[in-house]
Amino acid sequence: MHDYGPFSRKNVIDCELPIQEKGEAVEIDCITLDDFLKKGSIPKKFELMVIDVENGELNVLKSFSSLGKKYCPTAIIIETENGNEVQKFMNESGYTRYCSLTTDCPTTTNDIFVSSTRMHSIKIRKKLNLWITNFLRFLR
């Protein structure tokens, strides 16, 4: 598991961050997911990716042109309010929705997609069940 800086969940849980209630504009540098994976020296084969970007998941996915080509994670968990659009994109990229988990918000789900080429492997199904169990524990 990689920890990518001060705002990863691991580091944010135990610290107090200032809340901007005045709606200040903040400029941030953005990179595509392709560039992030390349610059981060992420191996081409990895098993699990989680995307939770507060309604920006389609933009993240569109920045991942190497999905299903150069990079092909076994499973991707995506928190989304755009389930149909995300599912269409993922299907076109060679992924099948394995299941969908509800959240505290009635319009948001955690959709779990699996590479269609690996979907039927018993070994992968066992890993998926373990990941889902651990993911649910993490959310509590």
N, C-alpha and C positions, 0 to 999 in steps of 0.2 A: 504494500500500500504506500502510495506516495503522499507526502505532505507538501503542498505547494504554497507555503508562505503564511503570513500572519493572519489571513482571513479564512484559512481552512477551518472547517468545523471544529477540529481538534483544538485549535488555538483560540477560537472565539468563545467557546462555551464558558471558560473560566475567567474571562476578562470583561470589563465594562467598557463599551465603546460609546463615545458621545453620540447622541441622537440629534440629527439635524431636523428640527421642527419648522424652520423658517423657509424651507424649500430652496436652499441655496443651490446654485448650479456648480457642479464639480466636474472638471475635465479629467478624463481618464484615458489612458492609452489602451486600445483594444487590438487584439490580434485574432486571426482566424484559428479555429481548432486545429487545422492542418499545421499551421506554423507553430502552435503551442506544442503539439506532439513532436514535431521535428526538432525544435529548439530545446525541448526538454529531454531529448534523447530517449524517448519512450520506445520500448521495443515494438516492432510491427505486430507481434502476436501478444495480446494481453486478453484477459478473460472478462473483466467487468468494468463498465464505465457507468457513472451516475451523473445525470445532468439535471440540475435544479437551479434555474436561472431566472426565476420570477417572471414568467411569461415571455422569455426571450429564447425559448428552446428551438423554435423554427429557425431563427437567425443563427444559432449555434450550429444546428444541423446543416444548414445551407453553407456554412463556412467549413464544413467537413467533407470536401469533395472527394477525399480518398477513402471515405467510408465504404466498406465492402470491396475495396480494391487494394490499396496499399495497406490500410489498417482494417482489420476485421475482428473487433472484439467479439467474444462469444455471446455476451449479453450486455444490454444497455437498459438501465432503469432511467426513465424520464418522467419527472414531475411535470404535469401539463394541464392546462385548461383547454388546449386545442387538440383533443384526442384524435379526432378524425383526420385533421391535416397532418399531424405527426405520424399517425398510422400509415397514411398514404405515402408520405416521404420515406418512412422506414421500409415499407413493402417494396418500393421502387429501388431501395438500396440493398435488397436481399435479406431483409429481416422479417420475422413473423411475430405478432404479439402473442406472447406466452400466457400472460395474465394481466389483470388490471387490479390494483389495490386502491381502495378508497382512502381519503384523507379526512382531516377535520373540516375542510372546506368542501361543500357539496358539489362545487363545479370543478374541483381539481382531483386528478388521479395520479397514481404512480404506475405507469405502464411499463411492463417488462417485455423487451423485445429480444429475440434470440436469432442468431444467424441461421438462416433457413437451411444451410448446408450441414449444420451441426445439431439441429433441433431434435432429431430422432435418436440421438445417442443416449443410451441408458446412463452412461457416466456423466454426461452433461445434465441430464434431468436430475440426477442426485445432487450435483453441484448447485443447480438452480434452486432446488428446494432448500438447501443449506443457506444460500445467499439470501433468499427471501426471508427465511427465519431470522437471520442475523440483521437484515435490513429493517424488519419490523421491530426487533429489539432496539436498534439504534434510534428509531423514531420515537420511542417511548420516553 
